[in-house]
Amino acid sequence: DTPRDFGQAAGRVRPNMVATVLLNNANLATTGRALFNTTDGNMAASGKALARATLSEMIGLIARRRDGDAFLNLQMKWLILPPELFDTAVQLCYSVVLSNDSGAGEMNPLKTYGIKPIREPRLSLGMSHPITGASLAGSATQYYGVAGASNTIEVTYLQGAGRTPVVRSETLTGGEFGMVIDVRHYVGATALDWRGFHRFNA
């Protein structure tokens, strides 16, 4: 079972690095400000529980992003959120009809955007920083909108490794029986720009 365990551990490196970008909220090289901040206006710290109105607001805010005088007209493509919000997200993104408190239904315009909800438990449970070991707090009420066709998170790999884990094995010698196996996976991730992101919190 050991090689399989090593492979599964290596497979977690990439999503760990990407989740770290969202939870760590480090400063961008281009602006010197955090990825999510009020100056650039791509976050709301409270009062934005996931619902039809807040998701619609997030879509509109991302679509209004500009690069200088250029209107980017970005379209939100993914909704990344903790498992606690996933059922609500599926209803908002995929349901043809939404019902109100009286039981009456109406067409759900959010479905036409083709937004894909992505469930990520690291966002609510938190995690340790893969490099520094620092504790990164999670939140069960915080969720992220991400645009397509924009500079968001760049993932890089060690050149020559083929973007896959490198496995080494050797047989013990000197009268000893057994094998030594290790796995290395070099992955890096960083945020490139803030315009393709938006973060809301209830």
Rosetta silent file (secondary structure, phi, psi, omega in degrees, C-alpha in Angstrom):
SEQUENCE: DTPRDFGQAAGRVRPNMVATVLLNNANLATTGRALFNTTDGNMAASGKALARATLSEMIGLIARRRDGDAFLNLQMKWLILPPELFDTAVQLCYSVVLSNDSGAGEMNPLKTYGIKPIREPRLSLGMSHPITGASLAGSATQYYGVAGASNTIEVTYLQGAGRTPVVRSETLTGGEFGMVIDVRHYVGATALDWRGFHRFNA
SCORE:     score description
SCORE:     0.000 S_00000001
   1 L     0.000  -18.754 -173.234    0.000    0.000    0.000 S_00000001
   2 H   -60.174  -47.460  178.410    2.918    2.379    0.536 S_00000001
   3 H   -58.197  -37.059  178.578    3.444    3.410   -3.134 S_00000001
   4 H   -66.146  -41.532  178.052   -0.283    4.162   -3.401 S_00000001
   5 H   -62.554  -41.363  178.047   -0.161    6.256   -0.239 S_00000001
   6 H   -62.429  -42.419 -179.700    2.823    8.166   -1.600 S_00000001
   7 H   -63.629  -41.280  178.810    0.979    8.788   -4.856 S_00000001
   8 H   -66.230  -38.833  177.872   -2.109   10.083   -3.095 S_00000001
   9 H   -64.102  -41.285  178.292    0.002   12.392   -0.935 S_00000001
  10 H   -65.339  -35.454  179.602    1.747   13.741   -4.027 S_00000001
  11 H   -66.751  -20.760  179.344   -1.624   14.270   -5.692 S_00000001
  12 L   -83.708  -10.631 -176.041   -2.680   16.559   -2.833 S_00000001
  13 H   -63.167  -47.047 -176.440    0.226   18.956   -3.351 S_00000001
  14 H   -62.065  -53.672  178.266   -1.347   20.870   -6.251 S_00000001
  15 H   -63.650  -30.144  175.393   -4.768   21.560   -4.628 S_00000001
  16 H   -62.175  -43.320 -178.892   -2.978   22.379   -1.361 S_00000001
  17 H   -66.512  -39.886  179.923   -0.918   25.035   -3.102 S_00000001
  18 H   -68.168  -43.213  178.159   -3.953   26.546   -4.850 S_00000001
  19 H   -62.740  -33.873  178.337   -6.012   26.600   -1.638 S_00000001
  20 H   -61.249  -37.906  179.085   -3.087   28.292    0.103 S_00000001
  21 H   -59.550  -43.125 -178.515   -3.303   31.191   -2.350 S_00000001
  22 H   -71.287  -43.879 -174.765   -6.947   31.813   -1.379 S_00000001
  23 H   -78.362  -33.443 -177.020   -6.548   31.353    2.378 S_00000001
  24 H   -75.353  -32.608  177.546   -3.187   33.091    2.778 S_00000001
  25 L    50.795   50.305 -178.157   -4.317   36.205    0.866 S_00000001
  26 L   -73.663  164.811  178.283   -0.732   37.342    0.324 S_00000001
  27 E   -69.723  141.174  175.304    0.241   40.621   -1.316 S_00000001
  28 L   -82.270  144.330  178.163    0.392   40.736   -5.102 S_00000001
  29 L   -65.776  -30.469 -174.735    3.667   41.777   -6.716 S_00000001
  30 L   -77.007  -30.712 -175.950    1.802   44.070   -9.115 S_00000001
  31 L  -115.086  -22.584 -174.112   -0.117   46.106   -6.526 S_00000001
  32 L    76.285    4.017  178.502    1.609   45.511   -3.194 S_00000001
  33 L  -111.143  162.693  178.202   -1.828   44.841   -1.729 S_00000001
  34 E   -60.421  154.083  178.863   -3.473   41.617   -0.621 S_00000001
  35 L   -54.472  -46.033  176.864   -5.203   39.546   -3.282 S_00000001
  36 L  -108.772  120.990 -177.952   -8.556   40.349   -1.620 S_00000001
  37 L  -156.936  161.889 -177.629   -8.855   43.892   -0.283 S_00000001
  38 L   -80.640  -23.136  178.666  -11.305   46.785   -0.028 S_00000001
  39 L   -64.072  -46.680  176.631   -9.126   49.233   -1.966 S_00000001
  40 L   -80.064  -16.503  173.664   -9.476   47.199   -5.150 S_00000001
  41 L    74.975   35.564  179.351  -13.024   46.329   -4.092 S_00000001
  42 L  -113.838   31.874  176.362  -12.975   42.581   -4.647 S_00000001
  43 E  -156.872  155.373  169.005  -14.202   41.496   -1.231 S_00000001
  44 E  -135.608  123.712 -172.102  -16.940   41.993    1.322 S_00000001
  45 L   -76.591  -20.734 -177.227  -16.106   40.927    4.863 S_00000001
  46 L  -160.229  169.087  174.473  -19.684   40.393    6.045 S_00000001
  47 L    76.791   16.113 -176.156  -23.352   40.601    5.182 S_00000001
  48 L  -128.378   55.043  176.395  -23.116   38.520    1.986 S_00000001
  49 L   -58.792  144.220 -177.040  -24.560   35.091    2.764 S_00000001
  50 L   -63.891  119.437  179.639  -24.792   32.915   -0.346 S_00000001
  51 L  -159.999  177.425 -178.455  -28.182   33.489   -1.969 S_00000001
  52 H   -59.147  -45.068 -175.880  -29.661   34.464   -5.302 S_00000001
  53 H   -67.265  -42.310 -177.864  -29.182   38.200   -4.714 S_00000001
  54 H   -71.980  -36.421  176.935  -25.580   37.979   -3.507 S_00000001
  55 H   -66.605  -40.492  176.550  -24.512   35.623   -6.281 S_00000001
  56 H   -62.128  -40.497  177.936  -26.101   37.930   -8.838 S_00000001
  57 H   -62.945  -43.085  179.824  -24.250   40.866   -7.257 S_00000001
  58 H   -61.768  -42.293  178.214  -20.942   39.000   -7.436 S_00000001
  59 H   -58.796  -44.207 -179.128  -21.463   38.218  -11.135 S_00000001
  60 H   -67.001  -38.890 -179.433  -22.108   41.893  -11.838 S_00000001
  61 H   -65.819  -41.413  177.903  -19.091   43.116   -9.866 S_00000001
  62 H   -65.374  -38.789 -178.781  -16.717   40.798  -11.733 S_00000001
  63 H   -66.099  -22.420 -177.200  -18.219   41.862  -15.072 S_00000001
  64 L   -87.815    0.445 -174.998  -17.484   45.539  -14.304 S_00000001
  65 L   -64.514  144.264  179.576  -13.736   45.078  -13.857 S_00000001
  66 E  -129.007  156.175  171.526  -11.435   47.335  -15.832 S_00000001
  67 E  -118.150   93.585 -170.844   -7.745   47.450  -16.681 S_00000001
  68 L    68.189 -122.104  177.840   -7.111   51.175  -16.803 S_00000001
  69 L   -91.251   -3.756 -176.706   -9.604   52.515  -19.347 S_00000001
  70 E   -87.653  128.952  175.245  -10.240   49.077  -20.858 S_00000001
  71 E   -85.712  121.102 -174.997  -13.463   47.282  -19.891 S_00000001
  72 L   -83.372  -26.746 -179.837  -12.646   43.592  -19.420 S_00000001
  73 L    49.635   50.567 -177.953  -16.273   42.331  -19.320 S_00000001
  74 L   -72.834  142.665  178.203  -15.180   39.242  -17.391 S_00000001
  75 L  -109.018  125.481  178.025  -17.634   36.379  -17.007 S_00000001
  76 E   -65.169  131.137 -175.149  -17.701   34.477  -13.751 S_00000001
  77 E  -116.812  -32.940 -177.497  -17.031   30.798  -14.461 S_00000001
  78 E  -128.553  148.157  173.292  -16.438   29.105  -11.097 S_00000001
  79 E  -122.449  105.115 -176.878  -17.879   29.410   -7.617 S_00000001
  80 E   -98.486  126.287 -171.090  -15.391   27.964   -5.127 S_00000001
  81 E  -154.196  161.114  178.209  -16.890   27.355   -1.716 S_00000001
  82 L   -70.872  160.486 -178.691  -16.779   25.176    1.419 S_00000001
  83 H   -56.530  -30.015 -177.793  -18.864   21.984    1.599 S_00000001
  84 H   -62.810  -22.854 -178.035  -21.345   23.675    3.939 S_00000001
  85 H  -106.509    1.031 -170.593  -22.507   25.932    1.080 S_00000001
  86 H   -66.165  -43.993 -179.597  -22.318   23.426   -1.755 S_00000001
  87 H   -59.593  -43.342  177.570  -25.974   22.328   -1.795 S_00000001
  88 H   -61.704  -41.234 -179.943  -27.117   25.945   -1.926 S_00000001
  89 H   -64.456  -41.039  178.372  -24.671   26.636   -4.740 S_00000001
  90 H   -61.441  -43.135  178.477  -25.915   23.654   -6.764 S_00000001
  91 H   -62.501  -43.619 -177.293  -29.497   24.888   -6.441 S_00000001
  92 H   -70.172  -35.888 -173.784  -28.571   28.423   -7.474 S_00000001
  93 H   -88.539  -26.927 -171.750  -26.363   27.422  -10.401 S_00000001
  94 H  -115.960  -19.919 -176.850  -28.258   24.453  -11.864 S_00000001
  95 L   -70.144  135.573  176.773  -31.947   24.768  -10.964 S_00000001
  96 L   -74.486  -35.746 -177.737  -34.195   25.838  -13.812 S_00000001
  97 E  -126.302  137.547  173.124  -36.817   27.166  -11.394 S_00000001
  98 E  -111.785  136.617 -179.185  -36.406   28.756   -7.958 S_00000001
  99 E  -102.562  151.744  176.305  -39.325   28.760   -5.524 S_00000001
 100 L  -100.293 -174.031 -175.476  -40.168   31.432   -2.984 S_00000001
 101 L   -62.868  -25.345 -178.972  -41.607   31.075    0.511 S_00000001
 102 L   -82.795   -7.059 -178.653  -45.148   30.744   -0.834 S_00000001
 103 L    95.451   -9.791  177.970  -44.158   27.778   -2.989 S_00000001
 104 L   -74.699  147.725 -177.667  -44.522   29.651   -6.255 S_00000001
 105 E  -115.568  158.175  175.484  -41.677   29.257   -8.716 S_00000001
 106 E  -145.537  158.000 -178.747  -39.978   31.476  -11.258 S_00000001
 107 E   -58.963  140.460  179.920  -37.277   31.009  -13.856 S_00000001
 108 L   -96.146  103.912 -178.158  -33.741   31.039  -12.454 S_00000001
 109 H   -68.838  -21.476 -178.532  -31.644   33.455  -14.564 S_00000001
 110 H   -63.907  -26.767 -179.050  -28.432   32.397  -12.776 S_00000001
 111 H   -63.709  -29.025 -175.488  -28.523   29.050  -14.602 S_00000001
 112 H   -69.454  -16.988 -178.554  -27.892   30.778  -17.939 S_00000001
 113 H   -79.026  -16.756  179.251  -24.403   31.863  -16.855 S_00000001
 114 L    67.678   31.030 -179.761  -23.089   28.298  -16.718 S_00000001
 115 L   -73.984  136.184 -179.682  -21.266   28.837  -13.429 S_00000001
 116 E  -105.109  118.043  175.328  -19.725   25.667  -11.986 S_00000001
 117 E   -77.217  137.566  179.716  -19.708   25.289   -8.191 S_00000001
 118 E  -123.849  122.442 -178.344  -16.561   23.656   -6.788 S_00000001
 119 E   -88.731  127.702 -178.416  -16.566   22.159   -3.293 S_00000001
 120 L  -137.286  105.293 -176.363  -13.320   22.577   -1.359 S_00000001
 121 L   -65.579  -23.327  178.754  -13.102   21.380    2.285 S_00000001
 122 H   -61.369  -27.823 -177.238   -9.816   23.216    2.899 S_00000001
 123 H   -67.830  -31.531  179.957  -11.748   26.485    2.776 S_00000001
 124 H   -96.338  -34.888 -176.459  -13.802   25.658    5.857 S_00000001
 125 H   -84.528  -18.585 -173.443  -11.411   23.425    7.810 S_00000001
 126 L    76.657  178.750 -177.445   -8.303   25.496    7.244 S_00000001
 127 E  -166.413  171.184  172.646   -4.884   23.962    6.652 S_00000001
 128 E   -92.602  139.485  177.332   -1.187   24.268    7.303 S_00000001
 129 L   -59.450  125.855 -175.049    0.842   26.279    4.839 S_00000001
 130 L   -60.415  -22.818 -176.234    2.615   23.635    2.676 S_00000001
 131 L  -103.767  -50.653 -175.201    5.932   25.525    2.834 S_00000001
 132 L   -89.182  -21.296 -176.369    6.053   27.450    6.113 S_00000001
 133 L    81.769   -0.746 -179.923    3.789   25.214    8.213 S_00000001
 134 L   -65.553  147.796 -179.834    1.860   28.264    9.447 S_00000001
 135 E   -78.412  128.597  177.528   -1.791   27.703   10.319 S_00000001
 136 E  -111.000  116.806 -176.377   -4.267   29.116    7.784 S_00000001
 137 L   -73.523  144.671  176.118   -7.758   29.603    9.213 S_00000001
 138 L  -105.424  176.478  178.816  -10.797   28.493    7.260 S_00000001
 139 L  -149.447  133.582  178.937  -14.371   29.726    7.161 S_00000001
 140 L   -84.187   -1.599 -176.394  -17.629   27.877    6.523 S_00000001
 141 L  -121.003    3.728 -177.195  -19.311   31.066    5.293 S_00000001
 142 E  -102.130  135.165 -178.462  -16.730   32.489    2.892 S_00000001
 143 E  -142.537  160.863 -168.681  -16.935   31.817   -0.853 S_00000001
 144 E  -129.552  133.761  170.287  -15.133   32.914   -3.995 S_00000001
 145 E  -101.076  136.399 -178.080  -16.160   33.848   -7.511 S_00000001
 146 E  -130.605  132.205 -178.725  -13.548   33.297  -10.229 S_00000001
 147 E   -88.422  152.315  169.912  -13.727   34.547  -13.806 S_00000001
 148 L   -87.296  168.039  177.266  -12.680   32.678  -16.905 S_00000001
 149 L    54.146   41.170  177.975  -10.365   34.221  -19.528 S_00000001
 150 L  -146.616  161.342  177.241   -8.482   36.203  -16.883 S_00000001
 151 L   -79.272  111.219 -178.446   -5.200   35.994  -15.000 S_00000001
 152 L  -117.506  -96.536  179.881   -6.055   34.224  -11.762 S_00000001
 153 E  -113.022  126.763  176.740   -3.776   31.571  -10.222 S_00000001
 154 E   -97.900  129.393  177.377   -0.713   30.318  -12.054 S_00000001
 155 E  -109.370  129.878 -178.927    0.469   26.800  -11.240 S_00000001
 156 E  -124.333  158.362 -177.966    4.055   25.867  -12.096 S_00000001
 157 E  -131.686  162.159  176.336    6.055   22.652  -11.977 S_00000001
 158 L   -64.502  127.556 -179.654    9.709   21.661  -11.867 S_00000001
 159 L   -61.159  133.642  178.724   11.111   21.774  -15.386 S_00000001
 160 L    91.183   -7.956 -178.932   11.769   18.314  -16.779 S_00000001
 161 L   -89.491   -6.416  177.851    9.475   16.512  -14.322 S_00000001
 162 L    69.407   22.730 -179.926    6.584   16.318  -16.802 S_00000001
 163 L    59.189   22.540 -179.399    4.143   17.857  -14.290 S_00000001
 164 L  -128.812  158.592  176.052    3.987   14.505  -12.514 S_00000001
 165 L   -61.715  146.175  177.261    5.448   13.146   -9.268 S_00000001
 166 E  -101.627  120.703 -176.767    8.948   11.731   -9.517 S_00000001
 167 E  -107.429  131.865  175.556    9.232    8.260   -7.979 S_00000001
 168 E  -122.371  141.989  177.199   12.543    6.725   -6.970 S_00000001
 169 E  -145.426  149.391  176.013   13.080    3.179   -5.728 S_00000001
 170 E  -150.230  152.288  179.237   16.033    1.008   -4.885 S_00000001
 171 E   -93.253  135.744  179.452   16.577   -2.463   -3.519 S_00000001
 172 L   -65.459  147.119 -179.868   18.417   -2.848   -0.245 S_00000001
 173 L  -125.323 -170.611  178.015   21.817   -4.527   -0.417 S_00000001
 174 L    68.570   34.409  178.565   24.411   -5.807    2.018 S_00000001
 175 L    82.550    3.803  177.962   22.348   -8.807    3.044 S_00000001
 176 L  -100.221  142.746  178.007   19.211   -6.771    3.776 S_00000001
 177 L  -103.976  141.591  177.405   15.867   -7.467    2.097 S_00000001
 178 L   136.492  179.562 -179.480   13.429   -4.764    1.124 S_00000001
 179 E  -132.752  153.924  172.866   13.006   -1.648   -0.981 S_00000001
 180 E  -115.351  125.545 -178.913   13.306    2.079   -0.427 S_00000001
 181 E  -128.580  132.565  169.646   10.732    4.250   -2.220 S_00000001
 182 E  -137.277  156.837 -176.916   10.323    8.001   -2.153 S_00000001
 183 E  -130.230  133.351  176.446    8.167   10.405   -4.139 S_00000001
 184 E  -125.595  137.258  178.208    8.822   14.053   -4.908 S_00000001
 185 L  -138.200  113.737 -177.088    6.389   16.490   -6.489 S_00000001
 186 L   -99.532  110.919 -179.013    7.476   20.066   -7.111 S_00000001
 187 E  -134.932  137.635  174.252    4.512   22.412   -7.522 S_00000001
 188 E  -127.285  152.054  178.747    4.216   26.148   -7.076 S_00000001
 189 E  -145.862  140.381  177.349    1.155   28.415   -7.202 S_00000001
 190 E  -151.897  150.912  176.330    0.694   32.164   -7.057 S_00000001
 191 E   -81.802  137.820 -178.103   -2.017   34.724   -7.777 S_00000001
 192 L   -98.053  -36.136 -175.398   -1.331   36.917  -10.802 S_00000001
 193 L  -156.064  155.139 -176.702   -4.068   39.543  -10.624 S_00000001
 194 L   -89.887  -17.940 -168.532   -7.044   40.490   -8.455 S_00000001
 195 L   -66.663  -27.888 -179.559   -9.545   41.349  -11.199 S_00000001
 196 L   -86.480    6.062 -176.854  -10.696   37.787  -11.863 S_00000001
 197 E  -120.174  151.882  166.277  -11.544   37.162   -8.199 S_00000001
 198 E  -150.631  141.286 -178.515  -14.247   38.216   -5.768 S_00000001
 199 E  -126.617  129.771  175.446  -14.787   37.066   -2.181 S_00000001
 200 E  -118.918  154.121  176.783  -17.950   37.302   -0.120 S_00000001
 201 E  -140.687  140.562 -178.114  -18.571   36.349    3.491 S_00000001
 202 L   -67.714    0.000    0.000  -21.856   35.956    5.344 S_00000001
